[in-house]
């Protein structure tokens, strides 16, 4: 009998263990099924949101043309005038993709399949360093303790801020890599310093008093970003195509008797007014930063006129400029401006001083204005073997020995070099004093915040911090650039060797069945849909060669950038092996 009870208790325990294990198995399966259903539901909801975003973005692009003409029967709520309609330009092709990147950003650990924005030329690499500097209590006290920041001031900028910027321009732009007229001994010293520290850019050690003797604060204007500066320049220096009576002060303010054509802008205006039926245009070498179109056309009504150059690396020659000038005239435009970006966006190359000098002389002979956008001036890379010396950048101030005259204007901002686009502070340096007087009135619409001016004033005059900042900035930029180009070399993808900036211009044209803009857009969509990577296509930058893309690498962390480059490598490999008709979610599985 005891043995029977022992056997029955043993079988009972076995049944209990079996029941418990079965319950555990069923509950595990059930919870796994619940999790998979929830994950599938989240994916479906995410896909539906993306579809809605794409439809909304497509509708907004189809609803209005760039000229404010309705293209479908759909209409937005509300009413605006013709100028408002003209402002409803279709967004760039990568706009919807960038929204995905904001809504569903990639994280290597927590969201490895998220979207990665390589389309934003914004610098996030140095936010930690800049934040630590600006978070100091003394900086906040400087910004808000002065009663002047709470009152109306000159719309050109606070006096202390214009002095600080003038000092900064003299030290970092005019006298960068040595003085404008270094002696033979100074040249030898600079060469020795460069040999000892080949990666460190040299800045002239000058006092604020010496700096202000060369760069006058009266020639400096501050505004809410470089785009605001450009918009004002095009508005004030251009014409709307109709005849205007000459202002009674024009002769006096532009040079008096008008005997010097190079310095007398009134004579130039009279000459242009004689051809008043022609719309003013701005010559700009392609490819170029897409937002320039709005900066010159939305308010000022200046027509952007892109032109190709023989050698993109070295920039436009007088022959290139002459050809563009004649072509613009043939199209019914009056070339009034030449806009150059140095360092170049999107190519990342640096124009040499001779290129700038030739362009300035060419413009002066034709009474045209040369606008130099130098927003990436201090974002140079460490020299890579086989490339030109990145520290060879020369500002237009240096190239022209600070003799800008009335026709040359330089624009800079803290958005790129200091990674502070949200602070909205742009700089104009011009020796056209009548233009400065015009800006003193017009800049009421786009003046920079007074506390921000105080903060930036303290920042730009802190030489020790700026020296350390720019050195670290150079190191981090170069690291990110090399992550990109090393992978591009492994992928056998051609690219333009960059010397500065925060982007690399790549050539994916070999992946296109036909080298057309339509196929370029299909490739961009393929990369976005299956690699979850968003690039800026060459078409957005007016590149006449389909298949070119700008890849921006300073918006993400190094680990996220490496994920993006791996995805691109995988997708490019598959596109090369397969026919385009076979590219779908099945064959492209594993890219993300």
C-alpha positions in Angstrom: 0.0 0.0 0.0 2.7 2.6 0.8 4.3 1.9 -2.6 0.9 2.6 -4.4 0.5 5.9 -2.5 4.1 6.8 -3.5 3.4 6.0 -7.1 0.2 8.0 -7.2 1.8 11.0 -5.6 4.6 10.9 -8.1 2.3 10.7 -11.1 0.2 13.6 -9.5 3.3 15.8 -9.3 4.1 14.9 -12.9 0.7 15.9 -14.0 1.0 19.1 -12.1 4.4 19.9 -13.6 2.9 19.1 -17.0 0.0 21.4 -16.5 2.2 24.2 -15.2 4.7 23.8 -18.1 1.8 23.8 -20.5 0.4 26.9 -19.0 3.8 28.6 -19.1 4.2 27.6 -22.8 0.7 28.8 -23.7 1.2 32.1 -21.8 4.6 32.6 -23.5 3.1 31.9 -26.9 0.1 34.1 -26.1 2.3 37.0 -24.9 4.6 36.6 -27.9 1.6 36.7 -30.2 0.4 39.9 -28.4 3.8 41.5 -28.8 4.0 40.6 -32.5 0.5 41.9 -33.1 1.3 45.1 -31.3 4.5 45.5 -33.2 2.7 44.8 -36.5 0.1 47.4 -35.5 2.7 50.0 -34.7 4.4 49.4 -38.1 1.1 49.7 -39.9 0.3 52.9 -38.1 3.8 54.3 -38.9 3.4 53.3 -42.5 0.0 55.0 -42.6 1.4 58.2 -41.1 4.2 58.2 -43.7 1.6 57.7 -46.4 -0.4 60.6 -45.1 2.7 62.8 -44.8 3.6 62.0 -48.4 0.1 62.7 -49.7 -0.1 66.0 -47.8 3.4 67.0 -49.0 2.4 66.0 -52.6 -0.8 68.0 -52.4 1.0 71.1 -51.1 3.4 70.8 -54.0 0.7 70.3 -56.6 -1.7 72.9 -55.2 0.4 75.9 -56.1 3.2 76.5 -58.6 6.2 78.7 -57.8 4.5 81.6 -59.6 1.5 81.4 -57.4 -0.7 79.8 -60.1 -3.3 77.2 -59.1 -2.5 73.8 -60.6 -5.4 71.8 -59.2 -8.9 72.5 -57.8 -7.7 72.0 -54.2 -7.4 75.3 -52.3 -6.0 75.9 -48.8 -8.2 77.7 -46.2 -7.9 81.4 -46.1 -7.0 84.1 -48.6 -3.8 85.8 -49.5 -2.6 88.2 -52.1 -0.5 87.5 -55.2 2.7 87.9 -53.2 1.5 85.4 -50.7 0.7 82.9 -53.4 4.2 83.4 -54.9 5.6 82.5 -51.4 3.9 79.1 -51.6 6.7 77.5 -53.5 6.7 73.7 -53.7 9.0 72.3 -50.9 12.2 70.6 -52.0 12.0 66.9 -52.8 13.7 65.8 -49.6 11.3 67.8 -47.4 8.9 64.9 -46.7 11.8 62.6 -46.0 13.2 65.0 -43.5 9.9 65.0 -41.6 10.2 61.2 -41.3 13.6 61.7 -39.8 12.2 64.1 -37.2 9.3 61.8 -36.4 11.1 58.5 -36.5 14.8 59.2 -35.9 17.3 56.4 -36.0 19.0 55.3 -32.8 21.6 52.5 -33.1 20.2 50.7 -30.0 16.6 51.8 -29.3 15.4 52.4 -32.9 17.9 50.9 -35.3 15.5 51.0 -38.3 14.6 54.7 -38.0 15.2 57.3 -40.6 18.6 59.2 -40.9 18.8 62.7 -42.3 21.8 63.3 -44.5 20.1 66.2 -46.2 20.5 68.9 -43.5 23.6 71.1 -43.7 23.4 71.9 -40.0 26.3 71.5 -37.6 25.5 69.6 -34.4 29.0 68.3 -33.7 30.0 71.1 -31.4 26.8 71.7 -29.4 28.4 70.3 -26.2 31.4 72.7 -26.4 29.3 75.7 -27.3 26.7 75.0 -24.7 29.3 74.7 -21.9 30.7 78.1 -22.9 27.4 79.9 -23.3 25.9 78.4 -20.1 28.4 80.3 -18.0 26.7 82.7 -15.6 28.8 85.7 -16.8 27.4 85.2 -20.3 23.8 85.5 -19.1 24.7 88.5 -17.0 26.3 90.1 -20.0 23.3 89.4 -22.2 20.6 90.8 -19.8 22.3 93.2 -17.3 22.9 96.0 -19.8 19.8 98.2 -20.0 20.4 98.9 -23.7 19.2 95.4 -24.6 15.7 96.3 -23.5 15.4 99.4 -25.7 15.4 100.4 -29.3 18.9 100.7 -30.8 20.4 101.1 -34.2 18.9 98.5 -36.5 22.4 97.9 -37.8 23.3 96.3 -34.5 24.5 97.3 -31.1 27.7 99.4 -31.1 29.5 96.9 -28.9 28.4 94.0 -31.1 29.5 95.7 -34.3 32.9 96.4 -32.8 33.2 92.8 -31.7 32.3 91.5 -35.1 34.7 94.0 -36.8 37.5 92.7 -34.5 36.6 89.1 -35.3 36.5 89.7 -39.1 39.9 91.4 -39.0 41.5 88.6 -37.0 39.9 85.6 -38.6 39.2 86.8 -42.1 41.4 89.7 -43.1 44.6 88.7 -41.3 44.0 84.9 -41.3 47.2 83.0 -42.1 49.2 86.2 -41.7 48.8 89.9 -42.5 47.8 91.3 -45.8 51.3 92.6 -46.4 53.7 90.3 -44.4 57.4 91.1 -44.5 59.8 88.5 -45.7 60.7 87.7 -42.1 57.1 87.3 -41.2 56.6 85.0 -44.2 59.5 82.8 -43.0 58.1 82.7 -39.5 54.7 81.7 -40.8 56.3 79.0 -43.0 58.2 77.6 -39.9 55.0 77.7 -37.8 53.1 75.9 -40.6 55.8 73.2 -40.8 55.8 72.7 -37.0 51.9 72.6 -36.8 50.8 71.7 -40.4 47.2 71.2 -39.3 46.7 74.3 -37.2 45.4 77.4 -39.0 47.3 80.5 -38.1 45.7 83.8 -37.1 47.4 87.1 -36.7 47.9 88.2 -33.1 46.5 91.7 -33.2 44.9 94.0 -30.7 41.3 95.2 -30.9 42.6 98.7 -31.6 44.7 97.5 -34.5 41.8 95.4 -35.9 39.4 98.3 -35.9 41.9 100.4 -37.8 41.5 98.0 -40.7 37.8 96.8 -40.4 35.5 99.6 -39.4 32.4 98.8 -37.3 30.6 101.4 -39.4 30.9 98.9 -42.3 29.2 96.1 -40.3 25.5 95.2 -40.2 23.9 92.5 -38.1 20.7 90.8 -38.9 18.6 87.7 -38.1 20.7 85.2 -40.1 22.6 85.2 -43.4 19.3 84.7 -45.4 18.0 88.0 -44.0 21.2 89.7 -45.1 21.0 88.2 -48.6 17.4 89.2 -48.9 18.1 92.8 -47.9 21.1 92.9 -50.3 19.1 91.8 -53.3 16.2 94.1 -52.4 18.3 97.2 -51.9 20.8 96.7 -54.7 18.4 95.5 -57.3 15.6 97.1 -59.3 12.1 95.8 -60.1 12.4 96.5 -63.8 10.5 99.8 -63.9 12.0 103.3 -64.3 12.4 105.2 -61.1 13.2 108.9 -60.8 16.7 109.3 -59.4 16.8 110.2 -55.7 17.8 113.7 -55.2 20.7 112.5 -52.9 21.9 109.8 -55.3 24.7 111.9 -57.0 25.9 113.2 -53.7 25.8 109.8 -51.9 27.3 107.8 -54.8 30.4 109.8 -55.5 29.5 113.3 -56.4 30.4 114.2 -60.0 30.1 110.6 -61.3 33.5 110.7 -63.1 34.6 107.3 -61.7 32.4 104.5 -63.2 33.8 101.9 -60.9 32.9 103.7 -57.7 29.8 105.5 -59.0 26.8 103.3 -58.5 24.4 106.0 -59.6 25.9 105.9 -63.1 25.5 102.1 -63.1 21.9 102.5 -62.1 21.3 105.1 -64.8 22.8 102.6 -67.3 20.6 99.8 -66.0 17.5 102.0 -65.9 18.1 102.6 -69.6 17.3 98.9 -70.0 14.5 98.9 -67.5 12.4 96.4 -69.3 14.9 93.7 -68.3 14.5 91.9 -65.0 17.5 91.9 -62.8 19.2 88.6 -62.4 21.9 87.0 -60.2 24.5 84.8 -61.8 25.4 81.8 -59.7 27.5 78.8 -60.6 25.8 75.4 -60.3 25.3 73.4 -58.3 24.3 75.7 -55.5 22.4 75.9 -52.2 18.7 75.6 -53.0 17.6 78.2 -50.5 19.4 81.0 -52.5 16.4 81.0 -54.8 14.0 82.2 -52.2 16.6 84.7 -50.7 16.9 86.5 -54.0 13.4 86.1 -55.6 10.7 85.8 -53.0 10.9 89.5 -51.8 13.4 91.2 -54.0 12.2 89.7 -57.3 15.7 88.9 -58.6 15.9 86.1 -61.0 18.4 83.3 -60.1 20.4 82.4 -63.2 22.5 79.3 -62.7 25.4 78.6 -65.0 27.9 75.8 -65.4 31.7 76.2 -65.2 34.4 74.3 -66.9 36.3 73.4 -63.7 34.0 73.1 -60.6 36.9 72.7 -58.2 38.7 75.9 -59.1 35.5 78.0 -59.6 34.3 80.3 -62.4 36.9 81.9 -64.7 36.3 85.2 -66.6 35.5 83.1 -69.6 32.8 81.2 -67.7 31.4 84.5 -66.3 31.4 86.1 -69.8 29.5 83.2 -71.3 26.9 83.2 -68.4 26.5 87.0 -68.8 25.8 86.7 -72.5 23.4 83.8 -72.0 21.5 85.7 -69.4 21.1 88.7 -71.7 19.9 86.4 -74.5 17.2 85.1 -72.1 16.0 88.7 -71.5 17.7 89.3 -68.1 19.9 92.1 -66.8 22.8 90.5 -64.9 23.2 92.7 -61.8 24.8 90.3 -59.3 27.3 87.5 -59.0 26.9 85.2 -56.0 29.7 83.0 -54.9 29.9 80.6 -51.9 33.4 80.1 -50.6 33.9 77.4 -49.3 31.4 76.1 -51.7 28.1 74.5 -50.8 27.5 71.7 -51.9 30.9 70.9 -53.4 33.0 71.6 -50.2 35.9 73.0 -52.3 37.7 76.3 -51.5 38.2 78.9 -54.2 41.7 80.3 -54.4 42.4 84.0 -54.0 43.1 84.4 -57.7 39.6 83.2 -58.5 38.1 85.7 -56.2 40.2 88.5 -57.5 39.3 87.7 -61.1 35.6 87.6 -60.2 35.7 90.9 -58.4 37.5 92.7 -61.2 35.1 91.2 -63.8 32.1 92.5 -61.8 33.6 95.9 -61.3 34.1 96.4 -65.1 30.4 95.7 -65.6 29.1 97.7 -62.6 27.8 94.4 -61.1 27.7 93.5 -57.4 29.8 90.5 -56.2 28.3 88.9 -53.1 30.6 86.5 -51.3 28.8 84.0 -48.9 31.6 82.8 -46.6 29.4 81.0 -44.0 31.7 78.0 -44.0 34.9 80.0 -43.8 36.1 78.5 -40.5 34.8 75.0 -41.1 37.9 73.7 -42.9 39.2 70.1 -42.7 42.5 68.8 -41.6 44.6 68.2 -44.7 44.3 64.8 -46.2 47.1 63.3 -48.2 46.6 63.9 -51.9 44.3 67.0 -51.5 45.0 70.7 -51.7 45.9 72.5 -48.4 42.6 73.1 -46.6 44.2 76.0 -44.7 44.7 77.9 -48.0 41.2 79.4 -47.6 41.4 83.2 -48.1 38.5 85.5 -47.4 37.5 88.1 -50.0 38.7 90.6 -47.4 42.2 89.1 -47.6 42.1 88.4 -51.4 41.2 92.0 -52.2 43.4 93.5 -49.4 40.3 94.9 -47.8 39.6 97.1 -50.9 36.0 96.0 -51.5 34.7 99.3 -52.8 31.0 99.8 -53.5 30.5 96.6 -55.4 31.8 93.7 -53.2 29.9 92.5 -50.1 30.8 89.7 -47.7 28.2 87.6 -45.8 28.9 85.4 -42.8 26.9 84.0 -39.9 27.3 81.9 -36.7 24.9 79.2 -38.1 27.5 76.9 -39.7 30.9 77.6 -38.2 29.5 77.8 -34.6 26.6 75.4 -35.1 24.2 78.0 -33.8 21.6 78.4 -36.6 18.9 78.8 -33.9 20.4 82.0 -32.5 19.8 83.7 -35.9 22.7 86.1 -36.3 24.1 87.0 -39.7 26.9 89.5 -40.6 27.3 91.8 -43.6 30.6 93.5 -44.2 30.4 96.2 -46.9 32.2 99.4 -47.7 29.2 100.7 -49.6 28.2 103.4 -47.1 25.0 104.3 -48.9 23.9 100.7 -48.7 24.6 100.8 -44.9 22.4 103.9 -44.6 19.6 102.0 -46.5 20.0 99.0 -44.1 19.7 101.3 -41.1 16.1 101.8 -42.2 15.2 98.4 -43.7 16.8 96.2 -41.0 13.9 97.0 -38.7 12.2 94.0 -40.3 15.0 91.6 -39.6 17.2 92.9 -36.9 19.1 90.6 -34.6 17.9 90.2 -31.0 19.9 92.5 -28.7 20.6 89.9 -26.0 21.9 87.5 -28.7 24.1 90.3 -30.0 25.6 90.7 -26.5 26.2 86.9 -26.2 27.8 86.7 -29.6 30.0 89.8 -28.8 31.4 88.1 -25.8 31.9 84.8 -27.7 33.7 86.3 -30.7 36.1 88.3 -28.6 37.1 85.3 -26.4 40.2 84.5 -28.4 41.3 81.6 -26.2 37.9 79.8 -26.5 37.6 80.5 -30.2 41.1 79.1 -30.9 40.3 75.9 -28.9 36.8 75.7 -30.4 37.9 75.9 -34.0 40.7 73.4 -33.5 38.3 70.8 -32.0 35.7 71.7 -34.7 38.2 71.0 -37.4 39.1 67.6 -35.7 35.4 66.5 -35.5 34.5 67.6 -39.0 37.4 65.7 -40.4 36.5 62.6 -38.5 33.0 62.6 -39.8 34.2 63.4 -43.3 36.6 60.4 -43.3 33.8 58.1 -42.1 31.9 59.1 -45.3 34.7 59.0 -47.8 36.3 55.8 -46.5 33.0 54.0 -47.0 32.5 55.7 -50.4 35.9 54.4 -51.5 34.9 50.9 -50.4 31.6 51.3 -52.4 33.6 52.6 -55.4 31.3 55.7 -55.5 33.0 58.8 -57.0 32.8 62.0 -54.9 34.2 65.5 -54.9 37.1 65.7 -52.5 36.0 68.3 -49.9 38.3 70.7 -48.1 35.7 72.4 -46.0 32.0 72.5 -45.0 30.0 69.7 -43.6 29.0 67.7 -46.7 30.4 65.6 -49.5 29.1 65.6 -53.1 28.7 62.1 -54.4 28.0 60.7 -57.9 25.5 57.8 -58.0 24.7 58.3 -61.7 26.1 54.8 -62.5 23.0 53.4 -60.7 20.6 55.1 -63.1 19.2 53.2 -66.1 19.0 56.5 -67.8 20.7 59.7 -66.7 17.6 61.8 -66.3 16.1 63.9 -63.5 13.2 61.5 -63.4 15.5 58.5 -62.6 17.4 60.6 -60.1 14.2 61.2 -58.2 13.4 57.5 -58.4 16.8 56.6 -56.9 16.3 59.2 -54.1 12.9 57.7 -53.3 14.4 54.2 -53.4 17.1 55.2 -50.9 14.5 56.9 -48.7 12.0 54.0 -48.7 14.4 51.0 -48.4 17.5 52.5 -46.7 15.6 55.0 -44.6 18.3 57.6 -45.5 17.4 61.0 -46.9 19.9 62.8 -49.2 19.7 66.1 -51.1 19.4 65.4 -54.8 21.4 67.3 -57.4 18.2 68.4 -59.0 17.3 70.5 -55.9 20.6 72.2 -56.3 20.2 72.9 -60.0 22.9 70.4 -61.1 22.6 69.7 -64.8 24.1 66.3 -64.3 21.5 63.8 -63.0 22.6 61.3 -60.3 24.5 63.7 -58.0 23.7 63.9 -54.3 24.8 66.0 -51.4 25.5 64.0 -48.3 25.6 66.1 -45.1 27.4 64.4 -42.2 27.4 67.0 -39.3 23.7 66.6 -38.3 24.1 63.1 -36.8 26.4 61.4 -34.3 29.3 59.3 -35.6 27.6 56.0 -34.7 24.4 57.0 -36.6 26.5 58.2 -39.6 28.2 54.8 -39.7 24.7 53.1 -39.7 23.7 55.3 -42.6 26.8 54.6 -44.6 26.3 50.8 -44.1 22.7 51.0 -45.3 23.8 53.0 -48.4 26.6 50.5 -49.1 24.1 47.6 -48.9 21.6 49.3 -51.1 24.1 50.4 -53.7 25.4 46.8 -53.9 22.0 45.4 -54.5 21.1 48.0 -57.1 24.3 47.2 -59.0 23.5 43.5 -59.0 19.8 43.6 -59.8 17.7 45.0 -62.6 15.6 48.0 -61.6 12.4 45.9 -62.3 13.5 43.5 -59.6 14.0 46.1 -56.9 11.2 45.7 -54.3 10.8 45.1 -50.6 11.6 41.4 -51.0 14.9 41.9 -52.9 15.9 44.9 -50.8 15.2 43.1 -47.5 18.1 43.5 -45.1 19.2 47.0 -46.1 17.7 48.3 -42.9 
